[in-house]
Amino acid sequence: MVGACGSSGGSARATKVLEGPGFSFSAPATWSVRRAPGSVAVRRQGATVSAAVYRIGKAYDPSQFALAARELDAVAARAAAVAGGRITQSRTTSVASRKARVYDLATPNRKLHIGFLLDGRREFQLLCEAPLAAAFPDAACALLFSSFALR
């Protein structure tokens, strides 16, 4: 389970399993689902929880996690700066029994919790976001990170 995700933001008791290309995760059953090529998102009251997969040029080797983490840190810092925000926390955690990098970002309009998981030539992006004025989807976010599985 992800450390920054708590219990507010909607109940995750009744869930549904969603499948995307090469992954699956559980989400609150009452949230609306949106599918796009390479991604699946659930939404409720301005909050979004999603998973997406991207193909990367060079196959990832788990023994090179420290190098990959530095690269992901730089990418996350640039993305936060482009959005006019900042990274408030970064850490390594476990997702789908693999090491993943996770970042909390604050922008002028949104709060984001984003994780990156690398597997071979695939990069999985797990995202939770909400407008500053809305409740953050803590329970749904925790469910995404704890239930995410590779297929």
C-alpha positions as CSV (number, residue, x, y, z in Angstrom):
1,M,0.0,0.0,0.0
2,V,1.2,3.5,-0.7
3,G,2.2,5.5,2.3
4,A,0.5,8.8,1.4
5,C,-2.9,7.3,0.7
6,G,-5.3,7.4,3.6
7,S,-8.9,6.6,4.1
8,S,-10.8,9.7,2.9
9,G,-12.0,10.5,-0.6
10,G,-14.7,7.8,-1.0
11,S,-15.2,4.3,0.1
12,A,-13.5,1.5,-1.8
13,R,-15.6,-1.2,-0.2
14,A,-17.5,-2.2,-3.4
15,T,-14.9,-2.5,-6.1
16,K,-14.6,-3.6,-9.7
17,V,-11.5,-5.0,-11.5
18,L,-10.5,-3.1,-14.6
19,E,-8.2,-4.4,-17.2
20,G,-5.9,-2.4,-19.5
21,P,-3.2,-3.5,-21.9
22,G,-0.8,-5.6,-19.7
23,F,-2.3,-4.6,-16.4
24,S,-5.3,-4.7,-14.1
25,F,-6.4,-2.9,-11.0
26,S,-9.4,-2.5,-8.7
27,A,-11.4,0.7,-8.4
28,P,-14.5,1.8,-6.5
29,A,-17.5,0.3,-8.3
30,T,-19.5,3.5,-8.4
31,W,-16.8,5.6,-10.2
32,S,-17.3,6.2,-13.9
33,V,-14.8,4.4,-16.2
34,R,-13.1,5.9,-19.2
35,R,-10.9,3.9,-21.5
36,A,-8.4,5.1,-24.1
37,P,-5.6,3.3,-26.0
38,G,-3.1,2.3,-23.4
39,S,-5.0,3.5,-20.3
40,V,-8.0,3.1,-18.0
41,A,-9.2,5.8,-15.7
42,V,-12.0,6.1,-13.1
43,R,-13.5,9.5,-12.2
44,R,-15.7,10.9,-9.5
45,Q,-16.4,14.6,-8.5
46,G,-13.3,16.0,-10.3
47,A,-10.9,13.3,-9.0
48,T,-9.2,10.8,-11.3
49,V,-7.4,7.6,-10.6
50,S,-5.8,5.9,-13.7
51,A,-3.2,3.5,-15.0
52,A,-1.5,3.8,-18.4
53,V,1.2,1.9,-20.2
54,Y,3.9,3.2,-22.5
55,R,6.5,1.5,-24.6
56,I,10.1,2.5,-23.8
57,G,13.1,2.4,-26.1
58,K,15.5,0.3,-24.0
59,A,14.5,-2.7,-22.0
60,Y,14.6,-2.0,-18.3
61,D,16.9,-4.2,-16.1
62,P,15.8,-4.4,-12.5
63,S,19.4,-4.4,-11.4
64,Q,19.6,-0.8,-12.8
65,F,16.8,0.5,-10.6
66,A,19.0,3.2,-9.0
67,L,19.9,4.7,-12.4
68,A,16.3,4.5,-13.5
69,A,15.1,6.2,-10.3
70,R,17.5,9.1,-11.0
71,E,16.1,9.5,-14.5
72,L,12.5,9.3,-13.2
73,D,13.3,11.9,-10.5
74,A,14.6,14.3,-13.2
75,V,11.5,13.6,-15.4
76,A,9.1,14.2,-12.5
77,A,10.9,17.4,-11.5
78,R,10.7,18.8,-15.1
79,A,7.0,17.8,-15.3
80,A,6.2,19.6,-12.0
81,A,8.1,22.7,-13.2
82,V,6.2,22.8,-16.5
83,A,2.9,22.6,-14.6
84,G,4.1,25.4,-12.4
85,G,4.3,23.2,-9.4
86,R,6.7,21.3,-7.3
87,I,7.4,17.8,-6.0
88,T,6.4,17.6,-2.3
89,Q,7.6,14.0,-1.7
90,S,9.4,11.3,-3.6
91,R,10.1,7.7,-2.6
92,T,10.7,4.1,-3.7
93,T,7.9,1.7,-2.8
94,S,6.6,-1.7,-4.0
95,V,3.9,-2.0,-6.6
96,A,3.0,-5.4,-8.1
97,S,5.9,-6.9,-6.1
98,R,8.4,-4.6,-7.9
99,K,10.2,-1.5,-7.1
100,A,8.5,1.7,-8.2
101,R,9.1,5.4,-7.9
102,V,6.3,7.5,-6.5
103,Y,5.9,11.3,-6.3
104,D,3.5,13.7,-4.7
105,L,3.2,16.9,-6.7
106,A,1.4,20.2,-6.0
107,T,0.5,22.6,-8.8
108,P,-1.4,25.8,-8.6
109,N,-4.7,24.0,-9.4
110,R,-4.2,20.3,-8.7
111,K,-2.7,17.7,-6.3
112,L,-1.2,14.6,-7.9
113,H,0.2,11.3,-6.7
114,I,2.0,9.5,-9.5
115,G,3.9,6.3,-9.6
116,F,6.2,4.8,-12.3
117,L,6.8,1.0,-12.6
118,L,9.1,-0.4,-15.2
119,D,8.9,-3.9,-16.7
120,G,11.0,-4.8,-19.7
121,R,10.1,-2.3,-22.4
122,R,7.0,-1.1,-20.7
123,E,6.6,1.9,-18.3
124,F,3.4,1.9,-16.3
125,Q,2.1,5.1,-14.9
126,L,-0.3,5.1,-12.0
127,L,-1.9,8.5,-11.3
128,C,-4.2,9.9,-8.7
129,E,-5.3,13.6,-9.1
130,A,-7.8,16.1,-7.9
131,P,-8.4,19.8,-8.1
132,L,-7.2,21.7,-5.0
133,A,-10.8,22.5,-4.0
134,A,-11.9,18.8,-4.2
135,A,-11.3,16.0,-1.8
136,F,-8.2,13.9,-2.8
137,P,-9.2,10.3,-3.7
138,D,-7.1,8.7,-0.9
139,A,-9.0,5.4,-0.7
140,A,-9.3,5.0,-4.4
141,C,-5.6,5.9,-4.8
142,A,-4.6,3.3,-2.2
143,L,-6.7,0.7,-3.9
144,L,-5.0,1.5,-7.3
145,F,-1.5,1.1,-5.9
146,S,-2.3,-2.0,-3.7
147,S,-4.2,-3.9,-6.4
148,F,-2.2,-3.0,-9.5
149,A,-1.0,-6.2,-11.2
150,L,0.9,-6.9,-14.4
151,R,-0.5,-9.3,-17.0
